[in-house]
Amino acid sequence: MKIKEMHFSCKPSYKLINKGSKYLDTAELLAIVIGNGVKHQSSLEISHKLLKKYNLNGISQLNFNELRKELDHVKALRILSLIELCKRYNKLISKGYSKEINSPEDIFNIYKYRFVDAKEEHFIVVLLDTKNRIIKDKEISVGTLNACVIHPREVFKEAIKESANSIILVHNHPSGDCSPSDEDLEITEKLKEAGEVLDIKLLDHVIVGKEKFWSWGES
């Protein structure tokens, strides 16, 4: 659907202004960066096309000439500038930009800033490729974790869609205590078993506290 055909409350710019950036998916955020569409495609349609073809990690590896095959001059420059800013910001907050996830500490360094002001638990599934690079992440639920809410269908739907090789589960404990609850352990085992059936390995479940983290993979 073209952006101009959407109800005003569903448009990316409206959602960003009135709800905040975390309520936009990756395609919507990318559409805002792209700006105006072209004659037969809206910026949202262009962003969906790019993400489907390359995924977010793939886009970050493209140079100007490669992006120019997909976008006009200005749009390509906008995306390249955004990617470089993201890399520099990540270096600043996590003491080094890493393309691969090699430890639960890598996950902690990436996601601890996302949960700084969170008052509720946020459950996120991180999708990884065969080299343990993040393809994308997806927020599954907000609120106290419940095995009925965190259903394998919702967790693995995106993993299948993005052809992920493996996943890492991440959620926060607003109290700051990262010790796992019985519910946390139950959900982890349930999703581990589902992943084995689907041949999508669950590498870890990282619980993010204020200054520390707990790792199912290292427990």
Residue pairs with C-beta under 8 A, 6 or more apart in sequence:
1 44
2 37
2 42
2 44
2 45
3 11
3 12
3 31
3 37
3 42
3 43
3 44
4 42
8 14
9 15
9 18
12 24
12 28
12 29
12 31
12 32
12 44
13 32
15 23
15 24
15 28
16 23
16 24
16 28
16 29
16 32
21 29
22 139
24 32
26 47
26 51
26 56
26 136
27 44
27 47
27 48
27 51
28 44
28 47
30 47
30 50
30 51
30 79
31 42
31 43
31 44
31 46
31 47
32 43
33 78
33 79
33 82
34 43
34 46
34 47
34 71
34 75
34 78
34 79
35 43
35 74
35 75
35 78
36 43
37 43
37 44
37 45
37 46
38 46
38 72
41 49
46 70
46 71
46 75
49 70
50 59
50 70
50 71
51 59
53 70
54 62
55 135
55 136
55 162
56 134
56 135
56 136
57 129
57 133
57 134
57 135
57 136
59 79
59 83
60 83
60 86
60 87
63 80
64 76
64 77
64 80
67 75
67 76
67 79
67 80
68 76
70 76
71 79
87 97
90 97
90 110
91 97
93 109
93 113
94 106
94 109
94 110
95 109
98 106
99 131
99 133
100 131
100 132
100 133
101 107
101 126
101 128
101 132
101 133
101 134
101 168
102 132
104 204
104 206
104 213
104 215
104 217
104 218
105 213
107 126
107 168
107 170
107 204
107 206
107 213
108 206
108 208
108 213
111 124
111 170
111 172
111 206
111 208
112 208
112 213
114 122
115 122
115 172
115 174
115 208
118 172
118 174
119 174
120 142
120 143
120 144
120 174
121 142
121 143
121 144
121 145
121 171
121 172
121 173
121 174
122 139
122 141
122 142
122 171
122 172
123 139
123 140
123 141
123 142
123 145
123 150
123 169
123 170
123 171
124 137
124 138
124 139
124 140
124 169
124 170
124 171
125 137
125 138
125 140
125 155
125 158
125 159
125 167
125 168
125 169
125 170
126 134
126 137
126 167
126 168
126 169
126 170
127 134
127 135
127 136
127 137
127 138
127 158
127 159
127 162
127 164
127 167
128 134
128 135
128 164
128 165
128 166
128 167
128 168
128 203
129 135
129 164
129 165
130 165
132 166
132 203
135 162
135 164
136 158
136 162
137 170
138 158
140 150
140 154
140 155
141 149
141 150
143 149
145 171
145 181
145 183
145 184
145 187
146 183
147 183
147 186
147 187
147 190
150 187
150 190
150 191
152 190
152 191
152 194
155 167
155 169
155 191
155 194
156 167
156 194
156 195
156 198
156 200
158 164
159 167
159 198
159 200
160 198
160 200
164 200
165 200
165 201
166 195
166 200
166 201
166 202
166 203
167 195
167 200
167 201
167 202
167 203
168 202
168 203
168 204
168 205
168 206
169 187
169 188
169 191
169 202
169 204
169 205
169 206
169 216
170 205
170 206
170 207
170 208
171 184
171 205
171 207
171 208
172 207
172 208
172 209
173 179
173 207
173 208
173 209
175 209
176 209
176 210
176 211
177 209
178 207
178 208
178 209
178 212
178 213
178 214
179 207
179 214
180 188
180 207
180 214
180 216
180 219
184 205
184 207
185 216
187 205
188 202
188 205
188 216
191 202
191 205
192 202
195 201
195 202
203 217
204 215
204 216
204 217
204 218
205 215
205 216
205 217
206 213
206 214
206 215
206 216
207 213
207 214
